[in-house]
Amino acid sequence: MRRRAFLGAAAASAALAGCEAAHDGIEGGFTGIDVRRGHALRDGAWGAASAPDAARRTRVVIAGGGVAGLAAARALRLAGIEDFVLLELEDTAGGNSRAGEVHGIACPLGAHYLPLPGDQAPEVQDLLEELGLRRRVAGRWTYDERHLCHSPQERLFFQGHWQDGLLPMQGVGAGTLDHYRRFSARVDALRREARFSIPTLRAGIAPALLALDALPFETWLAREGFTDANLRWYLDYCCRDDYGAGAAHVSAWAGIHYFASRHGFHAPGDDDGEREAVLTWPEGNAWLARRLAQPLGDRLRTGHVVTRIADMRHGVEVDAVDVASGSRVRWQAERCIVALPVFIAARVVEGAPEQLRLAAEALRYAPWLVANVHLRAALADRPGAAPSWDNVIQGSAGLGYVDARHQTLDPTPRATVLTWYRPLGPSRWDGPDARRRLLDRPWTAWRDEMLAELSVPHPDIAGLATRIDITRHGHAMAIPAPGWLARMGAPARIRAGRLAFAHADWSGYSIFEEAFTRGHLAA
Ligand SMILES: Cc1cc2nc3c(=O)[nH]c(=O)nc-3n(C[C@H](O)[C@H](O)[C@H](O)COP(=O)(O)OP(=O)(O)OC[C@H]3O[C@@H](n4cnc5c(N)ncnc54)[C@H](O)[C@@H]3O)c2cc1C
């Protein structure tokens, strides 16, 4: 272990041991996801084989009410098809894009931002126009300033100071700067060689992409001579941020796609804040999910666990359990849009088609933990860059925090909620036991880990925290591991008989644009 990492780890464990008792006054617990519902499905406890209590008819059943399922519902409505139901396991729709609140302050339980979509994502652009977020003014596309992330957007706690931006800059040498520039040039060259696109289904599968897909990002970086520790930390952070797993566990395609599909990699001196603009809300992407769910009325059935989907000769049968009443309903429909995570779809679709079986075999999921901590007053801060929307602590297991009050126009320091993100996919921090740890550890252990980490820049955080709500995402997102593109390609539509499949999983990684476009196209 390097000396700084050793000292950091020693300080963190001392803080953990010493502070546990001091944290006992902080309320909290697990919230947001009912782990038992999913596990009951896995264990067969919903009685998939039992006879239904009632039968109903509809034209289309959408199974799963995450962004993909909600996008499918919107697309059906746009096509004039109003006779459908959407069945969702949790008590609210939105999946990974849901929100909560702590002491009346809204905060995300998962996804919290959407970068401005490019022209490869016309479906998402169209949604943003419908919601009034994107408008053409004097011939130019503009976005609603209230929802564009306000400045300052990002800062990094590095070498005992807060610095602007996330790329380590404070006191780095000429060698590091040279690696930044070379990496930036390499990304640009790859962008000229092959098409990178969001959504990926518009990129095609060029040989250059397959070559990148074949090896881990970390191996590719070593082969290309990108050995600088600061660059490597930053790239590993980016992989954990977007994919939930470290650079050794995602493909070089994924590592490059992160930059090449958007605006490249900005080396210092090549600064253009406009290009990295994102939309964000105190409640995160639930702002979008709620607006997608709102027009559905009673066609949206939350608390309904889909236990079986069978493509029959004359139609589709979809069995679901109403969690509140325990009753089983068999829906008979012309079609079903399966907007479930692939590993669940493979479990509930009878005689799963080949493509679904292949995808389920290939996919590995990164668990995630999201902690929302309510603070009764503003935090003291270390010197350097001002509090930002995204605040990252270099060299820590978590990805830092976003501040739910960042978008308010009222600058008075006051009570707020910080959302701390902790990916648990394979990385230098976590191994194959992470999902088990996520399930078994008491909430207080995560509380202490979070407070120890955030105490480094904010020594007063434990004294100001009143409540911590923790959401556990056991199978949060697909990891774009080496070989995914070669195995699955990037099919635009995934269909089998009367079933159409839609979920971000089908892109091999999870972001709003992938989920939304797949839901739209499936419908
Ligand atoms: C912690 C975290 C942070 C993220 N941050 C961002 C971000 O900032 N920006 C971004 O773009 N993306 C982010 N993402 C990615 C996010 O997953 C996608 O943006 C998007 O929400 C995925 O939508 P989906 O419909 O593909 O999947 P899901 O959200 O997985 O939706 C699937 C739905 O199916 C339901 N379901 C499962 N089983 C059943 C069943 N048997 N019966 C009925 N329903 C069932 C689930 O409850 C869920 O609602 C984040 C993800 C996580 C976990």
The ligand as an SDF file (V2000), in Angstrom:
LIG
                    3D

 53 58  0  0  0  0  0  0  0  0999 V2000
  -27.3200    4.4780   -8.0100 C   0  0  0  0  0  0  0  0  0  0  0  0
  -27.5800    4.7510   -9.4660 C   0  0  0  0  0  0  0  0  0  0  0  0
  -27.3040    6.0030  -10.0020 C   0  0  0  0  0  0  0  0  0  0  0  0
  -27.5610    6.2660  -11.3400 C   0  0  0  0  0  0  0  0  0  0  0  0
  -27.3180    7.5140  -11.8360 N   0  0  0  0  0  0  0  0  0  0  0  0
  -27.6550    7.8130  -13.1080 C   0  0  0  0  0  0  0  0  0  0  0  0
  -27.5980    9.1580  -13.5760 C   0  0  0  0  0  0  0  0  0  0  0  0
  -27.2880   10.0760  -12.8200 O   0  0  0  0  0  0  0  0  0  0  0  0
  -27.9470    9.3900  -14.8720 N   0  0  0  0  0  0  0  0  0  0  0  0
  -28.3590    8.3850  -15.6970 C   0  0  0  0  0  0  0  0  0  0  0  0
  -28.6570    8.6480  -16.8630 O   0  0  0  0  0  0  0  0  0  0  0  0
  -28.4450    7.1150  -15.2650 N   0  0  0  0  0  0  0  0  0  0  0  0
  -28.1200    6.8140  -13.9930 C   0  0  0  0  0  0  0  0  0  0  0  0
  -28.2870    5.5300  -13.5260 N   0  0  0  0  0  0  0  0  0  0  0  0
  -28.7050    4.5000  -14.4780 C   0  0  0  0  0  0  0  0  0  0  0  0
  -30.2250    4.1900  -14.4490 C   0  0  0  0  0  0  0  0  0  0  0  0
  -30.2680    2.8270  -14.1810 O   0  0  0  0  0  0  0  0  0  0  0  0
  -30.8840    4.5270  -15.7840 C   0  0  0  0  0  0  0  0  0  0  0  0
  -30.8300    5.9290  -15.9740 O   0  0  0  0  0  0  0  0  0  0  0  0
  -32.3700    4.1250  -15.9060 C   0  0  0  0  0  0  0  0  0  0  0  0
  -33.0990    4.6100  -14.8100 O   0  0  0  0  0  0  0  0  0  0  0  0
  -32.5840    2.6270  -16.1090 C   0  0  0  0  0  0  0  0  0  0  0  0
  -33.9330    2.3900  -16.4500 O   0  0  0  0  0  0  0  0  0  0  0  0
  -34.4340    0.9400  -16.8820 P   0  0  0  0  0  0  0  0  0  0  0  0
  -35.8870    1.0440  -17.1610 O   0  0  0  0  0  0  0  0  0  0  0  0
  -33.5790    0.4020  -17.9650 O   0  0  0  0  0  0  0  0  0  0  0  0
  -34.1610    0.0070  -15.6240 O   0  0  0  0  0  0  0  0  0  0  0  0
  -34.6950   -0.1120  -14.1300 P   0  0  0  0  0  0  0  0  0  0  0  0
  -34.5790    1.1640  -13.4530 O   0  0  0  0  0  0  0  0  0  0  0  0
  -33.9550   -1.3040  -13.6180 O   0  0  0  0  0  0  0  0  0  0  0  0
  -36.2330   -0.5070  -14.2620 O   0  0  0  0  0  0  0  0  0  0  0  0
  -36.7290   -1.8230  -14.2250 C   0  0  0  0  0  0  0  0  0  0  0  0
  -38.0520   -1.8110  -13.4780 C   0  0  0  0  0  0  0  0  0  0  0  0
  -38.5990   -3.1260  -13.4610 O   0  0  0  0  0  0  0  0  0  0  0  0
  -39.1630   -3.3520  -12.1740 C   0  0  0  0  0  0  0  0  0  0  0  0
  -39.2780   -4.7940  -11.9470 N   0  0  0  0  0  0  0  0  0  0  0  0
  -38.2880   -5.6770  -11.6990 C   0  0  0  0  0  0  0  0  0  0  0  0
  -38.8000   -6.9070  -11.5650 N   0  0  0  0  0  0  0  0  0  0  0  0
  -40.1290   -6.8030  -11.7430 C   0  0  0  0  0  0  0  0  0  0  0  0
  -41.1940   -7.7400  -11.7450 C   0  0  0  0  0  0  0  0  0  0  0  0
  -40.9870   -9.0510  -11.5620 N   0  0  0  0  0  0  0  0  0  0  0  0
  -42.4470   -7.2770  -11.9600 N   0  0  0  0  0  0  0  0  0  0  0  0
  -42.6920   -5.9600  -12.1800 C   0  0  0  0  0  0  0  0  0  0  0  0
  -41.7120   -5.0400  -12.1980 N   0  0  0  0  0  0  0  0  0  0  0  0
  -40.4380   -5.4570  -11.9880 C   0  0  0  0  0  0  0  0  0  0  0  0
  -38.1980   -2.6500  -11.2420 C   0  0  0  0  0  0  0  0  0  0  0  0
  -38.7760   -2.4080   -9.9690 O   0  0  0  0  0  0  0  0  0  0  0  0
  -37.9020   -1.3850  -12.0200 C   0  0  0  0  0  0  0  0  0  0  0  0
  -38.8140   -0.3540  -11.7320 O   0  0  0  0  0  0  0  0  0  0  0  0
  -28.0590    5.2400  -12.1770 C   0  0  0  0  0  0  0  0  0  0  0  0
  -28.3360    3.9760  -11.6370 C   0  0  0  0  0  0  0  0  0  0  0  0
  -28.1180    3.7440  -10.2970 C   0  0  0  0  0  0  0  0  0  0  0  0
  -28.4490    2.3970   -9.7340 C   0  0  0  0  0  0  0  0  0  0  0  0
  1  2  1  0
  2  3  1  0
  2 52  2  0
  3  4  2  0
  4  5  1  0
  4 50  1  0
  5  6  2  0
  6  7  1  0
  6 13  1  0
  7  8  2  0
  7  9  1  0
  9 10  1  0
 10 11  2  0
 10 12  1  0
 12 13  2  0
 13 14  1  0
 14 15  1  0
 14 50  1  0
 15 16  1  0
 16 17  1  0
 16 18  1  0
 18 19  1  0
 18 20  1  0
 20 21  1  0
 20 22  1  0
 22 23  1  0
 23 24  1  0
 24 25  2  0
 24 26  1  0
 24 27  1  0
 27 28  1  0
 28 29  2  0
 28 30  1  0
 28 31  1  0
 31 32  1  0
 32 33  1  0
 33 34  1  0
 33 48  1  0
 34 35  1  0
 35 36  1  0
 35 46  1  0
 36 37  1  0
 36 45  1  0
 37 38  2  0
 38 39  1  0
 39 40  1  0
 39 45  2  0
 40 41  1  0
 40 42  2  0
 42 43  1  0
 43 44  2  0
 44 45  1  0
 46 47  1  0
 46 48  1  0
 48 49  1  0
 50 51  2  0
 51 52  1  0
 52 53  1  0
M  END
$$$$
